[in-house]
């Protein structure tokens, strides 16, 4: 499925005219050279982006991968959780951008951008919740020991019934049984990588457009491969479209993906085996072939 067909960035002439006009916001910044996201893409000679059901932005640090995703997400009005580098010039830049949807006037409900910060915040939330569970566990251990050191509890009225039941259970059950019945289980017993993978499988629903910013972060090679399978299935069977910034060889190898190499000048669409990072991996393993 394809929801967005193409995207037009501001042209070099439009950027130059805007900056030379020294608009009010630029004057307020003392004519600063920091007019992000202006001055990034004209030098790459990229203006029009055409999309496939899966499109990749590849490039090294500072190549503009994340910036490009944020521009598209903001122009389309996609849902997002984590903040981004939103300068006073971002909204001005978006005025020069345009896009073409495959059908309709809006992207489908639930379409969103998922960044590394979203995943990181999710992992922190899990850690905080599990930390609270650990604290409660210690409190229940102490409660168990104190109850067992007390004399037999006497039931005096119906109001004492729940305490009577708890007291008897502490006397008749092991510490682990007593504690586990009163304690919520850890949100999950997974590693950071496993939790990050679970985040994607939980957040990505059917019939929507998803922009993923370096989703390979925190994922092992095995989990990156599993994410590849999940993305392929989501595209083929659940009508999802993906635009992904990445330098992961596993993700870049996704079948049928269109890959824009943001390190090339001008920016070009390339096959994944033509990308510099992939060639580095290839040469490395070729050099160590006899060790396998």
C-alpha positions, 0 to 999 in steps of 0.5 A: 500500500502507498499513501504518499506518492511524492514530496517536494523540498524547497528549491535552491532559488526559493531558499536563497530568496528567503534568506536574502530577504532577511525576514523578521525572524532572521533579524531577531536571530542577529543574522545568524547562519543557523537557519536550520533546516535551510541550507541543508538540501540545496547542496545535495541537489535534491528537490523531488522525492518519489516514494515506494511502499518502502523507501529508505534514506541512507547516509552517514551522521549529518547527512540529513536523514533525520531532518528529512523525516522530520520535515515530511512528518511535520508537513503531513501533520503526522502524530509524534511523541518525542520533541525534535530540533524545531528552530524558528525557521522550521515552519517557514521552511515547510511553507516552501514544501509540498507533497502528493498523496496517492488518494485523499487529502490526508494520510490515514488515521494512526500515521506517525513518526517513530524516533529513537527518542520514542523507543528510549523513553519507552525503555526508561518507562519500563525501567521506572515501573520495574524499579517501583515493582522491585521496591514493592517486592522488598516491602512485601518481604518485610511484611511477610516476616513481620506477620510470621513473627506476630501471634495468631490474629483474632477475627473480631468483626467482618471489618477484620476479614481481609486482614485475617485472610492476609495473616493466615496466608502469610502463615500458611504460604511460602514467601514467594507465593505470598509475594507473587500473589500481591505483586504485579509482574515485571512489565516484561522480563526482556532485554532493552533490545527485546523491549525495543523490538516489542515497541515497534510490534506494538506501535505499528498498526495496520493501514497507516504510514510510518516514518521510522528514524534509525529503528535499528538502534538498540537491536541486535543483528538477530532482532534487526533481521526480525524487524525486517520480516515484521516490516515486510509483513506489515507492508504486504499484508496489513497495508502499511507504507514505510519511510525509514532512515537507516544505515543498517545492512539488514534494513537496507536489504529489504526487498523492493525498497527504494533507497536514497543515498544522501551521501552521494552528490547529487542524491541518487536512488541506489541498490543497497549493494552499491552503498558505501557502508555495505561495501565496507561490510562486504570487504570486511567479511571477504577479508576474514572469509577463511575464518568462517 
